[in-house]
Each structure stands twice: as structure tokens, then as C-alpha cells.
Amino acid sequence: MQDKVVYEYAVIRVVPKVEREEFINIGLILFSKRKRYIRFEYHIHEEKIRSFCNEFDLIQLKENLESFAKICSGAKDGGPIATLEADEKFRWITAVKSSSIQSSRPHPGLSADLNATFDKLYKELVL
């Protein structure tokens, strides 16, 4: 148990028509405050999204998700949020929104290998 660290994760979702409240899981964000770890990845399921809303702007979706990736990686062009600590970045990305990109509520867990845990969750929940 001493080798395990607490982490939190949330599933990133696209909501093609916000008024319908239907969503498709497209990404995952996981962080551990103790390890100062944050990881974000996404996969755009174009066919699924088009089945919900044929006119959905996939280019804008990709740009928005890339901005999340820049924030998590601390990229210089990621804006002021990219300079925050991992937990603050996580809280900003997972804050409740009524836009076409939303997240699940954060879920906690324990892990001895954060990358392996991320990979497992990503395969189960996104791909």
C-alpha cells in the first residue's frame, strides 16, 4: 500500500447537441498531486460524432482538445492556465461546463504505476 499513490481521473466527453445531453467519450485526464503528475489524451470518434450531429465542427473540437493538451503539458503557448500546478489544471479542465466539451465527475483511485493505470482506463473508457 505504501507504494501506491492517490490519483483522480475524469472522462472527457463531446456533447454534439448540448440540448439533447447525449455524449461520446473522447478523452481522459488523470492526475496525482503527490507525484505532480498529469496526463491527458484524446481520440476523436468522427463517425460516432457525425451520427449524433452531421454538422458538428470537428476542426474546432480538435483545436479545443489540443489546447487542453497544451495546458496539461505546460506548453509555453498553452496560456496562463498551463503555468498552474497539476491539481489546478485538472480542476480547471474538469470544472462543470455547459459547452460541447464536458467531463465526468472526478473519480479517485490508488495506483503503483500511473502510466499503466492511465492506459488501462483510456482503453476501457475512451477507445
CNS distance restraints for C-alpha pairs under 8 A (distance, minus, plus):
assign (resid   3 and name CA) (resid 112 and name CA) 5.73 0.50 0.50
assign (resid   4 and name CA) (resid 110 and name CA) 5.75 0.50 0.50
assign (resid   4 and name CA) (resid 111 and name CA) 4.83 0.50 0.50
assign (resid   4 and name CA) (resid 112 and name CA) 4.27 0.50 0.50
assign (resid   4 and name CA) (resid 113 and name CA) 7.77 0.50 0.50
assign (resid   5 and name CA) (resid  32 and name CA) 7.31 0.50 0.50
assign (resid   5 and name CA) (resid  34 and name CA) 7.15 0.50 0.50
assign (resid   5 and name CA) (resid  35 and name CA) 7.77 0.50 0.50
assign (resid   5 and name CA) (resid 110 and name CA) 5.35 0.50 0.50
assign (resid   5 and name CA) (resid 111 and name CA) 5.39 0.50 0.50
assign (resid   5 and name CA) (resid 112 and name CA) 6.37 0.50 0.50
assign (resid   6 and name CA) (resid  32 and name CA) 6.20 0.50 0.50
assign (resid   6 and name CA) (resid  33 and name CA) 7.87 0.50 0.50
assign (resid   6 and name CA) (resid  34 and name CA) 7.56 0.50 0.50
assign (resid   6 and name CA) (resid 108 and name CA) 6.97 0.50 0.50
assign (resid   6 and name CA) (resid 109 and name CA) 5.70 0.50 0.50
assign (resid   6 and name CA) (resid 110 and name CA) 4.63 0.50 0.50
assign (resid   6 and name CA) (resid 111 and name CA) 6.60 0.50 0.50
assign (resid   7 and name CA) (resid  30 and name CA) 6.92 0.50 0.50
assign (resid   7 and name CA) (resid  31 and name CA) 5.57 0.50 0.50
assign (resid   7 and name CA) (resid  32 and name CA) 4.41 0.50 0.50
assign (resid   7 and name CA) (resid  33 and name CA) 7.29 0.50 0.50
assign (resid   7 and name CA) (resid 108 and name CA) 5.63 0.50 0.50
assign (resid   7 and name CA) (resid 109 and name CA) 5.35 0.50 0.50
assign (resid   7 and name CA) (resid 110 and name CA) 6.04 0.50 0.50
assign (resid   7 and name CA) (resid 111 and name CA) 7.15 0.50 0.50
assign (resid   7 and name CA) (resid 114 and name CA) 7.99 0.50 0.50
assign (resid   8 and name CA) (resid  30 and name CA) 5.65 0.50 0.50
assign (resid   8 and name CA) (resid  31 and name CA) 5.54 0.50 0.50
assign (resid   8 and name CA) (resid  32 and name CA) 6.49 0.50 0.50
assign (resid   8 and name CA) (resid 106 and name CA) 6.07 0.50 0.50
assign (resid   8 and name CA) (resid 107 and name CA) 5.33 0.50 0.50
assign (resid   8 and name CA) (resid 108 and name CA) 4.32 0.50 0.50
assign (resid   8 and name CA) (resid 109 and name CA) 6.24 0.50 0.50
assign (resid   9 and name CA) (resid  28 and name CA) 7.07 0.50 0.50
assign (resid   9 and name CA) (resid  29 and name CA) 5.48 0.50 0.50
assign (resid   9 and name CA) (resid  30 and name CA) 4.13 0.50 0.50
assign (resid   9 and name CA) (resid  31 and name CA) 6.41 0.50 0.50
assign (resid   9 and name CA) (resid 106 and name CA) 5.40 0.50 0.50
assign (resid   9 and name CA) (resid 107 and name CA) 5.35 0.50 0.50
assign (resid   9 and name CA) (resid 108 and name CA) 6.55 0.50 0.50
assign (resid  10 and name CA) (resid  28 and name CA) 5.93 0.50 0.50
assign (resid  10 and name CA) (resid  29 and name CA) 5.52 0.50 0.50
assign (resid  10 and name CA) (resid  30 and name CA) 6.64 0.50 0.50
assign (resid  10 and name CA) (resid  94 and name CA) 7.07 0.50 0.50
assign (resid  10 and name CA) (resid 103 and name CA) 6.15 0.50 0.50
assign (resid  10 and name CA) (resid 104 and name CA) 5.35 0.50 0.50
assign (resid  10 and name CA) (resid 105 and name CA) 6.13 0.50 0.50
assign (resid  10 and name CA) (resid 106 and name CA) 4.72 0.50 0.50
assign (resid  10 and name CA) (resid 107 and name CA) 6.29 0.50 0.50
assign (resid  11 and name CA) (resid  25 and name CA) 6.58 0.50 0.50
assign (resid  11 and name CA) (resid  26 and name CA) 7.59 0.50 0.50
assign (resid  11 and name CA) (resid  27 and name CA) 5.82 0.50 0.50
assign (resid  11 and name CA) (resid  28 and name CA) 4.62 0.50 0.50
assign (resid  11 and name CA) (resid  29 and name CA) 6.54 0.50 0.50
assign (resid  11 and name CA) (resid 103 and name CA) 5.44 0.50 0.50
assign (resid  11 and name CA) (resid 104 and name CA) 5.23 0.50 0.50
assign (resid  11 and name CA) (resid 105 and name CA) 7.95 0.50 0.50
assign (resid  11 and name CA) (resid 125 and name CA) 7.39 0.50 0.50
assign (resid  11 and name CA) (resid 126 and name CA) 7.80 0.50 0.50
assign (resid  12 and name CA) (resid  25 and name CA) 5.95 0.50 0.50
assign (resid  12 and name CA) (resid  26 and name CA) 5.75 0.50 0.50
assign (resid  12 and name CA) (resid  27 and name CA) 4.55 0.50 0.50
assign (resid  12 and name CA) (resid  28 and name CA) 5.46 0.50 0.50
assign (resid  12 and name CA) (resid  29 and name CA) 7.27 0.50 0.50
assign (resid  12 and name CA) (resid  42 and name CA) 7.94 0.50 0.50
assign (resid  12 and name CA) (resid 101 and name CA) 7.08 0.50 0.50
assign (resid  12 and name CA) (resid 102 and name CA) 5.90 0.50 0.50
assign (resid  12 and name CA) (resid 103 and name CA) 4.40 0.50 0.50
assign (resid  12 and name CA) (resid 104 and name CA) 6.59 0.50 0.50
assign (resid  13 and name CA) (resid  23 and name CA) 5.98 0.50 0.50
assign (resid  13 and name CA) (resid  24 and name CA) 5.40 0.50 0.50
assign (resid  13 and name CA) (resid  25 and name CA) 4.41 0.50 0.50
assign (resid  13 and name CA) (resid  26 and name CA) 5.35 0.50 0.50
assign (resid  13 and name CA) (resid  27 and name CA) 6.65 0.50 0.50
assign (resid  13 and name CA) (resid 101 and name CA) 5.73 0.50 0.50
assign (resid  13 and name CA) (resid 102 and name CA) 5.21 0.50 0.50
assign (resid  13 and name CA) (resid 103 and name CA) 5.58 0.50 0.50
assign (resid  13 and name CA) (resid 104 and name CA) 7.51 0.50 0.50
assign (resid  14 and name CA) (resid  23 and name CA) 5.47 0.50 0.50
assign (resid  14 and name CA) (resid  24 and name CA) 5.40 0.50 0.50
assign (resid  14 and name CA) (resid  25 and name CA) 6.53 0.50 0.50
assign (resid  14 and name CA) (resid  26 and name CA) 6.57 0.50 0.50
assign (resid  14 and name CA) (resid 100 and name CA) 5.49 0.50 0.50
assign (resid  14 and name CA) (resid 101 and name CA) 4.70 0.50 0.50
assign (resid  14 and name CA) (resid 102 and name CA) 6.35 0.50 0.50
assign (resid  15 and name CA) (resid  21 and name CA) 6.54 0.50 0.50
assign (resid  15 and name CA) (resid  22 and name CA) 5.87 0.50 0.50
assign (resid  15 and name CA) (resid  23 and name CA) 4.47 0.50 0.50
assign (resid  15 and name CA) (resid  24 and name CA) 6.68 0.50 0.50
assign (resid  15 and name CA) (resid  99 and name CA) 7.53 0.50 0.50
assign (resid  15 and name CA) (resid 100 and name CA) 4.58 0.50 0.50
assign (resid  15 and name CA) (resid 101 and name CA) 6.14 0.50 0.50
assign (resid  15 and name CA) (resid 102 and name CA) 7.24 0.50 0.50
assign (resid  16 and name CA) (resid  22 and name CA) 7.38 0.50 0.50
assign (resid  16 and name CA) (resid  23 and name CA) 6.94 0.50 0.50
assign (resid  16 and name CA) (resid  49 and name CA) 6.68 0.50 0.50
assign (resid  16 and name CA) (resid  52 and name CA) 6.46 0.50 0.50
assign (resid  16 and name CA) (resid  53 and name CA) 5.96 0.50 0.50
assign (resid  16 and name CA) (resid  56 and name CA) 6.35 0.50 0.50
assign (resid  16 and name CA) (resid 100 and name CA) 5.93 0.50 0.50
assign (resid  17 and name CA) (resid  21 and name CA) 6.78 0.50 0.50
assign (resid  17 and name CA) (resid  22 and name CA) 7.12 0.50 0.50
assign (resid  17 and name CA) (resid  52 and name CA) 7.65 0.50 0.50
assign (resid  17 and name CA) (resid  53 and name CA) 6.98 0.50 0.50
assign (resid  17 and name CA) (resid 100 and name CA) 7.19 0.50 0.50
assign (resid  18 and name CA) (resid  22 and name CA) 7.32 0.50 0.50
assign (resid  18 and name CA) (resid  98 and name CA) 7.23 0.50 0.50
assign (resid  18 and name CA) (resid  99 and name CA) 6.76 0.50 0.50
assign (resid  18 and name CA) (resid 100 and name CA) 6.12 0.50 0.50
assign (resid  24 and name CA) (resid  48 and name CA) 7.57 0.50 0.50
assign (resid  24 and name CA) (resid  49 and name CA) 7.28 0.50 0.50
assign (resid  25 and name CA) (resid 125 and name CA) 6.96 0.50 0.50
assign (resid  25 and name CA) (resid 126 and name CA) 5.39 0.50 0.50
assign (resid  26 and name CA) (resid  42 and name CA) 5.46 0.50 0.50
assign (resid  26 and name CA) (resid  43 and name CA) 5.23 0.50 0.50
assign (resid  26 and name CA) (resid  44 and name CA) 5.65 0.50 0.50
assign (resid  26 and name CA) (resid  45 and name CA) 6.94 0.50 0.50
assign (resid  26 and name CA) (resid 126 and name CA) 5.53 0.50 0.50
assign (resid  26 and name CA) (resid 127 and name CA) 7.82 0.50 0.50
assign (resid  27 and name CA) (resid  40 and name CA) 7.25 0.50 0.50
assign (resid  27 and name CA) (resid  41 and name CA) 5.55 0.50 0.50
assign (resid  27 and name CA) (resid  42 and name CA) 3.88 0.50 0.50
assign (resid  27 and name CA) (resid  43 and name CA) 6.11 0.50 0.50
assign (resid  27 and name CA) (resid 122 and name CA) 7.39 0.50 0.50
assign (resid  27 and name CA) (resid 126 and name CA) 5.92 0.50 0.50
assign (resid  28 and name CA) (resid  40 and name CA) 5.70 0.50 0.50
assign (resid  28 and name CA) (resid  41 and name CA) 5.73 0.50 0.50
assign (resid  28 and name CA) (resid  42 and name CA) 6.46 0.50 0.50
assign (resid  28 and name CA) (resid 118 and name CA) 7.99 0.50 0.50
assign (resid  28 and name CA) (resid 121 and name CA) 7.91 0.50 0.50
assign (resid  28 and name CA) (resid 122 and name CA) 6.21 0.50 0.50
assign (resid  28 and name CA) (resid 126 and name CA) 7.23 0.50 0.50
assign (resid  29 and name CA) (resid  38 and name CA) 7.20 0.50 0.50
assign (resid  29 and name CA) (resid  39 and name CA) 5.63 0.50 0.50
assign (resid  29 and name CA) (resid  40 and name CA) 4.39 0.50 0.50
assign (resid  29 and name CA) (resid  41 and name CA) 6.82 0.50 0.50
assign (resid  29 and name CA) (resid  90 and name CA) 7.45 0.50 0.50
assign (resid  30 and name CA) (resid  37 and name CA) 7.91 0.50 0.50
assign (resid  30 and name CA) (resid  38 and name CA) 5.67 0.50 0.50
assign (resid  30 and name CA) (resid  39 and name CA) 5.44 0.50 0.50
assign (resid  30 and name CA) (resid  40 and name CA) 6.66 0.50 0.50
assign (resid  30 and name CA) (resid  90 and name CA) 7.79 0.50 0.50
assign (resid  30 and name CA) (resid 118 and name CA) 6.73 0.50 0.50
assign (resid  31 and name CA) (resid  36 and name CA) 7.39 0.50 0.50
assign (resid  31 and name CA) (resid  37 and name CA) 5.19 0.50 0.50
assign (resid  31 and name CA) (resid  38 and name CA) 4.19 0.50 0.50
assign (resid  31 and name CA) (resid  39 and name CA) 6.45 0.50 0.50
assign (resid  31 and name CA) (resid  86 and name CA) 6.79 0.50 0.50
assign (resid  31 and name CA) (resid  87 and name CA) 6.95 0.50 0.50
assign (resid  31 and name CA) (resid  90 and name CA) 6.95 0.50 0.50
assign (resid  32 and name CA) (resid  36 and name CA) 5.78 0.50 0.50
assign (resid  32 and name CA) (resid  37 and name CA) 5.08 0.50 0.50
assign (resid  32 and name CA) (resid  38 and name CA) 6.62 0.50 0.50
assign (resid  32 and name CA) (resid  86 and name CA) 7.72 0.50 0.50
assign (resid  32 and name CA) (resid  87 and name CA) 7.51 0.50 0.50
assign (resid  33 and name CA) (resid  37 and name CA) 6.59 0.50 0.50
assign (resid  33 and name CA) (resid  86 and name CA) 6.73 0.50 0.50
assign (resid  33 and name CA) (resid  87 and name CA) 5.98 0.50 0.50
assign (resid  36 and name CA) (resid  85 and name CA) 7.67 0.50 0.50
assign (resid  36 and name CA) (resid  86 and name CA) 5.98 0.50 0.50
assign (resid  36 and name CA) (resid  87 and name CA) 7.95 0.50 0.50
assign (resid  37 and name CA) (resid  86 and name CA) 6.48 0.50 0.50
assign (resid  38 and name CA) (resid  72 and name CA) 6.39 0.50 0.50
assign (resid  38 and name CA) (resid  73 and name CA) 7.91 0.50 0.50
assign (resid  38 and name CA) (resid  86 and name CA) 5.79 0.50 0.50
assign (resid  38 and name CA) (resid  90 and name CA) 7.66 0.50 0.50
assign (resid  39 and name CA) (resid  72 and name CA) 6.56 0.50 0.50
assign (resid  39 and name CA) (resid  73 and name CA) 7.75 0.50 0.50
assign (resid  39 and name CA) (resid 118 and name CA) 7.92 0.50 0.50
assign (resid  40 and name CA) (resid  68 and name CA) 7.66 0.50 0.50
assign (resid  40 and name CA) (resid  69 and name CA) 6.11 0.50 0.50
assign (resid  40 and name CA) (resid  72 and name CA) 6.62 0.50 0.50
assign (resid  41 and name CA) (resid  69 and name CA) 7.16 0.50 0.50
assign (resid  42 and name CA) (resid  65 and name CA) 7.40 0.50 0.50
assign (resid  42 and name CA) (resid 126 and name CA) 7.82 0.50 0.50
assign (resid  43 and name CA) (resid 126 and name CA) 7.30 0.50 0.50
assign (resid  43 and name CA) (resid 127 and name CA) 7.29 0.50 0.50
assign (resid  44 and name CA) (resid  62 and name CA) 7.79 0.50 0.50
assign (resid  45 and name CA) (resid  49 and name CA) 6.21 0.50 0.50
assign (resid  46 and name CA) (resid  50 and name CA) 6.04 0.50 0.50
assign (resid  46 and name CA) (resid  58 and name CA) 7.53 0.50 0.50
assign (resid  47 and name CA) (resid  51 and name CA) 6.19 0.50 0.50
assign (resid  48 and name CA) (resid  52 and name CA) 6.66 0.50 0.50
assign (resid  49 and name CA) (resid  53 and name CA) 6.21 0.50 0.50
assign (resid  49 and name CA) (resid  54 and name CA) 7.41 0.50 0.50
assign (resid  49 and name CA) (resid  56 and name CA) 7.42 0.50 0.50
assign (resid  50 and name CA) (resid  54 and name CA) 4.29 0.50 0.50
assign (resid  50 and name CA) (resid  55 and name CA) 7.20 0.50 0.50
assign (resid  50 and name CA) (resid  56 and name CA) 6.85 0.50 0.50
assign (resid  57 and name CA) (resid  61 and name CA) 6.42 0.50 0.50
assign (resid  58 and name CA) (resid  62 and name CA) 6.19 0.50 0.50
assign (resid  59 and name CA) (resid  63 and name CA) 6.32 0.50 0.50
assign (resid  60 and name CA) (resid  64 and name CA) 6.17 0.50 0.50
assign (resid  61 and name CA) (resid  65 and name CA) 6.19 0.50 0.50
assign (resid  61 and name CA) (resid 101 and name CA) 7.97 0.50 0.50
assign (resid  62 and name CA) (resid  66 and name CA) 6.02 0.50 0.50
assign (resid  63 and name CA) (resid  67 and name CA) 6.32 0.50 0.50
assign (resid  64 and name CA) (resid  68 and name CA) 6.60 0.50 0.50
assign (resid  65 and name CA) (resid  69 and name CA) 6.36 0.50 0.50
assign (resid  66 and name CA) (resid  70 and name CA) 6.19 0.50 0.50
assign (resid  67 and name CA) (resid  71 and name CA) 6.18 0.50 0.50
assign (resid  67 and name CA) (resid  78 and name CA) 6.34 0.50 0.50
assign (resid  68 and name CA) (resid  72 and name CA) 6.23 0.50 0.50
assign (resid  68 and name CA) (resid  93 and name CA) 7.34 0.50 0.50
assign (resid  69 and name CA) (resid  73 and name CA) 6.15 0.50 0.50
assign (resid  70 and name CA) (resid  74 and name CA) 5.98 0.50 0.50
assign (resid  70 and name CA) (resid  75 and name CA) 5.06 0.50 0.50
assign (resid  70 and name CA) (resid  77 and name CA) 7.16 0.50 0.50
assign (resid  70 and name CA) (resid  78 and name CA) 4.83 0.50 0.50
assign (resid  70 and name CA) (resid  82 and name CA) 6.88 0.50 0.50
assign (resid  71 and name CA) (resid  75 and name CA) 6.37 0.50 0.50
assign (resid  71 and name CA) (resid  78 and name CA) 4.95 0.50 0.50
assign (resid  71 and name CA) (resid  79 and name CA) 7.23 0.50 0.50
assign (resid  71 and name CA) (resid  81 and name CA) 6.17 0.50 0.50
assign (resid  71 and name CA) (resid  82 and name CA) 4.02 0.50 0.50
assign (resid  71 and name CA) (resid  83 and name CA) 7.73 0.50 0.50
assign (resid  71 and name CA) (resid  89 and name CA) 7.08 0.50 0.50
assign (resid  72 and name CA) (resid  82 and name CA) 6.37 0.50 0.50
assign (resid  72 and name CA) (resid  86 and name CA) 7.38 0.50 0.50
assign (resid  72 and name CA) (resid  89 and name CA) 6.65 0.50 0.50
assign (resid  73 and name CA) (resid  82 and name CA) 7.24 0.50 0.50
assign (resid  74 and name CA) (resid  78 and name CA) 6.54 0.50 0.50
assign (resid  74 and name CA) (resid  82 and name CA) 4.53 0.50 0.50
assign (resid  74 and name CA) (resid  83 and name CA) 5.96 0.50 0.50
assign (resid  75 and name CA) (resid  82 and name CA) 6.43 0.50 0.50
assign (resid  76 and name CA) (resid  82 and name CA) 7.45 0.50 0.50
assign (resid  78 and name CA) (resid  82 and name CA) 5.19 0.50 0.50
assign (resid  79 and name CA) (resid  83 and name CA) 7.59 0.50 0.50
assign (resid  80 and name CA) (resid  84 and name CA) 7.43 0.50 0.50
assign (resid  81 and name CA) (resid  89 and name CA) 6.53 0.50 0.50
assign (resid  82 and name CA) (resid  89 and name CA) 7.09 0.50 0.50
assign (resid  84 and name CA) (resid  88 and name CA) 5.97 0.50 0.50
assign (resid  84 and name CA) (resid  89 and name CA) 6.11 0.50 0.50
assign (resid  85 and name CA) (resid  89 and name CA) 6.31 0.50 0.50
assign (resid  86 and name CA) (resid  90 and name CA) 6.13 0.50 0.50
assign (resid  87 and name CA) (resid  91 and name CA) 6.16 0.50 0.50
assign (resid  88 and name CA) (resid  92 and name CA) 6.11 0.50 0.50
assign (resid  89 and name CA) (resid  93 and name CA) 6.21 0.50 0.50
assign (resid  90 and name CA) (resid  94 and name CA) 6.07 0.50 0.50
assign (resid  91 and name CA) (resid  95 and name CA) 5.82 0.50 0.50
assign (resid  93 and name CA) (resid 103 and name CA) 7.80 0.50 0.50
assign (resid  94 and name CA) (resid 102 and name CA) 7.36 0.50 0.50
assign (resid  94 and name CA) (resid 103 and name CA) 5.51 0.50 0.50
assign (resid  94 and name CA) (resid 104 and name CA) 7.41 0.50 0.50
assign (resid  94 and name CA) (resid 105 and name CA) 7.34 0.50 0.50
assign (resid  94 and name CA) (resid 106 and name CA) 7.36 0.50 0.50
assign (resid  95 and name CA) (resid 103 and name CA) 7.69 0.50 0.50
assign (resid  96 and name CA) (resid 102 and name CA) 7.08 0.50 0.50
assign (resid  96 and name CA) (resid 103 and name CA) 7.37 0.50 0.50
assign (resid  97 and name CA) (resid 101 and name CA) 7.70 0.50 0.50
assign (resid  97 and name CA) (resid 102 and name CA) 5.97 0.50 0.50
assign (resid  98 and name CA) (resid 102 and name CA) 7.21 0.50 0.50
assign (resid 111 and name CA) (resid 117 and name CA) 6.70 0.50 0.50
assign (resid 113 and name CA) (resid 117 and name CA) 6.21 0.50 0.50
assign (resid 114 and name CA) (resid 118 and name CA) 6.04 0.50 0.50
assign (resid 115 and name CA) (resid 119 and name CA) 6.15 0.50 0.50
assign (resid 116 and name CA) (resid 120 and name CA) 6.16 0.50 0.50
assign (resid 117 and name CA) (resid 121 and name CA) 6.19 0.50 0.50
assign (resid 118 and name CA) (resid 122 and name CA) 5.93 0.50 0.50
assign (resid 119 and name CA) (resid 123 and name CA) 6.19 0.50 0.50
assign (resid 120 and name CA) (resid 124 and name CA) 6.25 0.50 0.50
assign (resid 121 and name CA) (resid 125 and name CA) 5.79 0.50 0.50
assign (resid 121 and name CA) (resid 126 and name CA) 7.80 0.50 0.50
assign (resid 122 and name CA) (resid 126 and name CA) 5.23 0.50 0.50
assign (resid 122 and name CA) (resid 127 and name CA) 6.59 0.50 0.50
assign (resid 123 and name CA) (resid 127 and name CA) 5.06 0.50 0.50
